[in-house]
């Protein structure tokens, strides 16, 4: 491209850059709206929830260990600290329960998407692939609308 071409057709060049960005955005949105794009989004959500549930379980184990160490040294621990550790353990257990429930909800949404968007002959394979082998053995689920 020469300098003269750029000075004469600058608007065309800018329009082509903007047009390319718009086309890429439309293609991205079309993919995200497709069945496979939604599947990837739901699968990512399941993985995130499972990761959060693992972290919550680790927090419960840590709080439980701290409380057990305090109980072993009951004579040298302030009662306030023991109560705080008990409360922290209860909080950690509550957060772990919430995280486990979120995993179940995310898995049900993924399972529902597989059942609604893909042909029946692919259901078993997809459930095994995305939800694990133990999930394929469970029978139908119910989900409130």
N, C-alpha and C positions, 0 to 999 in steps of 0.2 A: 504494500500500500504506500502510495506516495503522499507527500504533504498536500498536494493539490486535491487529491481524492478525499483526504480527510477533511479539508476545509470545505469542500463542496457537498459532502454527504455526511456531515457530522450527525445530523438528526437521524439518519438511517442507522448509523452505528449504535447510537444510544437506544433507539427503538428495538434493535435486534438484541441488545443486552437485556433490556427490560422484558422483551417477549420471551427470551430464553428462560429467564427467572420465573415468569408466569407459567410457562409450559411445565417446567420442573415442579413447581408447586402444585399444579393441577394433577400431574402424574403421581406425586406423593400422596395427595388426598385420595385419589382414585384407588391407589394400592391400600391405603389405610381403611378405606371403606369396603374393600373386597373381603371375602370370607377368609382368605389366607392372612390378610393383614390384621383382621380382627382376632384370628387365632393366635397370631404372634403377640399381639397386645395382651390378650388374656393369659397366654402362657408366661409372658414376662411378669404379669401381675401375680400369678401363682408362685413363680420363683421368688419374687420379692417378699411375698407373705410367708413363704416357707423359711426364708432367710431370717426374717424378723422373729418367727416362732422359735427358731434355733437359738437366736440371741437371747430371747426371753427365757428359754429353758436354762441357758448358761447363767443368766442373772439369778434365777431361782436357786440353782446349785451353789452359786457363790454366796448368796444371802443365807442359805441353809448352812453352809460350811462355817460362815462367820458366826452364826447363832450357836452352832454346836461348840465351836471353840470358846465362846463366851460361857456356855453352860458348864464346860469342863473347869473353867476358872471362876465359878460362881462367887467364891469368897472374895475375889479381888476385883470384881467388875461392878461398876456403879449400876444400881438398879435402873436408872434412866437410860443408860446405854443398852442394857438388856431389853428394855421395852422398845427402844428405837429399832433394835435389830429384829425383834419380833414383828413390829409393824412393817419394816422393810421387807421381811420375808412374805408377809401377807400381801403387800403391794405387788411384789414380784410374781407371786402365784396368780394374782388377779390379772396382771398384764399378760402372763403366759396363757391364761385361759382365753383372754380376748384375742391374742395372736393366733391361738389354735382355731378359734371360731372363724377368724378372718381367712385362715387357710381353707377351712371347709367351704366357706362361701365362694372363695375364688375358684376352688376346684369344681364346685357345682356349676358355676357360671361357664367354666371351660367345658365341662361335660355337656351342659345344655347346648352350647354353641356347636359342639361336634354333632350332637343328635339332630339339630335343626338345619345345619348348613351342609352336611356331607351325606352321601348315600349310605344306606344301612350296611352294605358289604364292607365299608371302610371303618365303621364304628369301632369294632373290637381292636383292630390294629392301631387306630389313632388313640384309643384309650390307653392301650399298653404303652405306646410311644410317649404320650404326653402326661399321663397320670400315673403310670407305673403298673406293674403286673397285678398287684393286689386290687387295684381299682376295677380291673376288667371283670373280676369275679362277682362284684356286687350287682345286685338287681336294680331295677329302676328306682329313681329318687323322686322326691316331690319338692317342688319349689313354688312358693306362693307368688302370685302375679301382682 
